[in-house]
Amino acid sequence: IATVGGDKALRVWDASNEMAIDKVLEKLDAHSSDIRSVAYSPDGSRIATVGGDNALRVWDASDLSSPSPLLQKLNAHSYSITSVAYSPDGSRIATVGW
């Protein structure tokens, strides 16, 4: 499970069983402003985040603790981005903002 919020952090949680759901596996200071949406790619290899800094960022989900987990950064909108989603085959990413 991946979560984001106003603290500019991307967190990945252990969802392997009910007893471990409160364990944060990775925490990454991911954006320079609040993060508003997160999505895993269909194959689970990438995580996309968007937020108030107008950026779409794509992360390597297999190793967020590596020195450079950021795969791509795009200033995708002129203002805040509120939502992100992958296409079913993972070949496209859609963002919503203004």
N, C-alpha and C positions, 0 to 999 in steps of 0.2 A: 504494500500500500504506500502511495506517495501522497504527501500533504504539503501545502504551501499556505502562506498568510502574510500578514502585515509586518512580520519581523524580517522579511527579505530572504528567508531560508527555505530550502527544499529539504524535506525529511522523508526518508524511506524507512518504513516500519516492518518488523518481522510479523508476518501474518501466517506463519506455518502452523500455528495452533492457537487456541484460545488463551493459553497460559502465557504466550509470548507477545501478545498483541500490543503490550505497552512498551516494548523494547525498540528503541530507535537504532537502526543499523547504520545509517549514514545521515549526517547533517551537513548541508553545504550552503554557505552564504552565496546565493545564486544570482541575485539582482541588486541593483542600486536603489530600488524602490519596492513597494509592496508587490507581492506576487499574487495574481488573481486566479490563475488556472493552471492545471497540470494534467498531462495525459501520457500514458505509456503507449509506445508503438505496439501494434498487434502482436509482434513477435517478442516483445518484452526487452528488446536490446537497447532502446532509446527512450528517454523521457524528455518531453517538450514542456517548457514553462513560459508563461507570458505575464506581463504586469504593468505597473504604473510607469515604468521607465521606457515604454514604447517598444520594448525588445521581445523578440522570440528567441529563446535559447534552446538548443538541443544538446542533451547530455548523453554520455555513454553510461547506460544503466548497469552495465556489468561491473564497473569499478569507479564509483563516484569518489573514492578516496585517492585515486591516482593524482599525480601532479597536474594533469590537464584533462579533466573529464569533459570539458566543454568541446563539443564537436562543431557547433555552428552558432553564430550570433547574427541576427538580422534586426535592424531597426525597421520593423514591419509596418508601423502605423505612425501617423503624425502625433497622435495622443495615446492615451492609455489603451491597453489591450485587455479585454475582459474574459476571453475564452479561447481555448485551443482544443483541437481534436485531430486525430489521424484518420485518414481514409481506411476502409476495411482492409485493404491490401498493404497499407503502410507506406505507399509511394508518395502521398501528398499530406500536407498539413494545412488545416484551415484555421484562421484566426478571426476573431471578432473584436472590433474596437472602433475608435473614431479618430 
